[in-house]
Amino acid sequence: MSFNSENRSVPQRIDYKVEGLDCVEEVTILKREVGNRPGVIEMDFDVLNARMSVEYDAERVSPADIVAAVSATGMKAIPWESRGKLEPTSFWQRHGRLIMAVLSGGLLVAGFLSHWLLHGSIVDAFAEGHDERHVFPLASILLYVGAVVTGAWFVVPKALLAGRRLRPDMNLLMVVAVTGALFIGEWFEGATVALLFAVSLLLEHWSVGRARRAIGALMDLSPTVARYICPEHGEVHEKPVEDVPVGATVLVRPGEKIPLDGVVLKGSSTVNQAPITGESMPISKKPGDEVYAGTINEDGAMEFRSTKSASDTTLARIIQMVEKAQSRRAPAQQWVDRFARYYTPIMMALAAAIVLIPPLALSLDWSDWIYRGLVILVIACPCALVISTPVSVVSALTASARNGVLVKGGMYMEAAGRLRALAVDKTGTLTYGHPEVQQVIPLNDHTPGELLERAAALEANSEHPLARAILRTARSEGIGIPPAEDFQAIPGKGAQGRVYGRLFWIGSHRMMHDKVQETPEVHAKADELEDAGHTVIAVGNDDHVCGLISVADGVREDAAESVRAIKDVGVQKIVMLTGDNEGTARAVAAATGVDEFRFELLPEDKVDAVQSLVREYGQVAMVGDGINDAPAMAVATFGIAMGAMGTDAALETADVALMSDDLTKLSWLIRHSRRTLGVIKVNIIFALGLKLLFIALTLLGVASLWMAIAADTGATLLVVSNSLRLLGTPQQRRGEP
């Protein structure tokens, strides 16, 4: 719909929870009844969460009109934001389907036993209605009719609605099939079909509910209350997390879940971040460190300052993205939906042809071929085919989120399994993204400890990244940092000061040269380090150079293993892209084992590099930080953000976010994606193959109504169960390939 007129209105979108939305049949009904209303522009459905999204023109249709249209289908629409405020469902709403299915089964068994006892032969209980030598006892007929009524209790209202609108659906087809069976005297078979269809709906309702609960488990990670420390008098009060303001001080005790994102103010502990990152090893937290909602405080009480509201925490954003991901349908799901649009009319036409052509053209028995047509209509139900793909995709997305890999849609889940080439930004992906001391080289009879001590003393008050790297190393080595007196910065070169009363200087290769203390041996060593991509820091006194410290962005410990694991799962080429110089790029490439590296690249150069890979390999992913690499990610098949936990820009930019800084998760994702694709293919082949088999058996006169519904029920249950296996995908631990 176009809104180009002067008085155009802006389309609005509203979400509803739809009670009774359990299957693709209901989606079809809602599209017909709601989607055809004037003013309704677009509709999206999430069957697993019973969610309907409607984009509409507010000047032509109102939310009340949409709710009324849903009510006319026998379903009920509730605004999505109000779903948690509903009154608890009644006992009948929770268990009515099960009760009626059990009653139907009991009445069917009673009818069969009464028939057997009254005639004294089990063969009589299976006698066909058109057998003139046999008459069904009235008691058995009444019991069979009771089984039909209870089995079809939840089906008949929908069937009548479909009949009134002349829009047949599976409910109407089942009612027609059962009625036809009773009309031709197949009492036992009609009751069996009603029971099996009731069981089919019950199982479908259960399986969809299980998938919903799996997603709900992800949403239940964050606690609903927080211990808020009152700023006036310091008392601790429990408050709902949504009422805790940003900047408030929150107390979390050992063993409790952290309720909000924040920064530690007091205390120290270890925190299990597996709910977000999938990483099993707990992380140490101390004042100044960030903590995240949904993670578990293990062994120490902490106070932290909240930095985000409950609706904006990292976990809340992950949950929102998992929900949105379900609407980004995978190519396999789109194919199934397109196929179903043509498949159903074709099957209805086939059933009509089976009913009409043999009796009219060959003068065959009408009742026999009507019966076979009814069997075709029963087996034609596309539920097993249509529901299996979304259940597979959502199960795979949920398992990925549990494992610390946020995939923003089924299309990207499929794309990961077809990946052929990978472009990797160097900084922050293969390397740590910040400088670290690589080598400490003492000279002129100094020791490494002495060299680090002098360097740390001179750099103690500097905020420069290279100075911070030296201080981190000194502290990790347990080296005390003495004060530097008469400290003086030398702009563009370094600094100097007195340590233990003696003057020392620290600076670049240029400063060492200016001090006229650079020997040929020292010069050669400095050049060697610089050629390897290291920054050289010299430390000296008035007499000589005390030693060299090389600093570089360190290669991650698991980088080589990660690259090897990605190659092992079949990725043909891995290319490292960096803006650094050739020496640095070459050193990192050699250490990690990538196939190719490209250096001194501007953002537009990275775009060109990725585009060339796409032209050559087709399916290409780009791994970066989700911010500077966004243009290159956009031209790749999909973009992957590395270490995205707590990084809003990375979460928004990438199609896949590795929540921890563990690149080995990518090889896990590729295997998981291929497993998902395998499950989807098995489901489709099984569902279609079973239907083709029963069509052949029906034409041969072998298949019966109850066999068809049993096969359809079994197929639906099997493909859904097969899909739900993806929820149990084992988590990968650091160090595993």
Buried (B, 14 or more C-beta within 10 A) or exposed (E): EEEEEEEEEEBEEBBBBBBBBBBBBBBBBBBBBBBEBEBBBEBBBBBBBBBBBBBBBEEBBEBEBBBEBBEEBBBBBBEBEEBEEEEEEEEEEEEEBBBBBBBBBBBBEBBBBBBBEBBEEEEBBEBEBEEEEBEBBEBBBBBBBBBBBBBBBBBBEBBBBBBEBEEBBBBBBBBBBBBBBBEBBBBBBBBBBBBBBBBBBBBBBBBBBBBBEBBEEBBEBBBEEBBBBEEEEEEEEEBEBEEBEBEBBBBBEEEBBBBBBBBBBEBBBBBBBBBBBBBEEBBEBEEEBBBBBBBBBBEBBBBBBBBBBBEBBBBBBBBBBBBEBBEBBBBBBEBBBEBBEEBBEEBBEBBEEBBBEBBEEEEEEEBBBBBBBBBBBBBBBBBBBBBBBBBBBBBBBBBBBBBBBBBBBBBBBBBBBBBBBBBBBBBBBBBBBEBBBBBBBBBBEBEBBBBBBBBBBBBBEBEEEBBBBBBBBBEEBEBEBEEBEEBEEBEEBBBBBBBEEEBBBBBBBEBBBBBEBBEEEBEEBBEEBBBBBBBBBBBBBEEBBBBBBBBBBBBBEBBBBBBBBBBEBBBEBBBBBBBBEBBBBBBBBEBBBBBEBBBEBEEEBBBBBBBBBBEEBEBBBBBBBBBBBBBBBBBBBBBBBBBBBBBBBBBBBBBBBBBBBBBBBBBBBBBBBBBBBEBBEBBBEBBBEBBEEBBEBBBEEEBBBBBBBBBBBBBBBBBBBBBBEBBEBEBBBBEEB
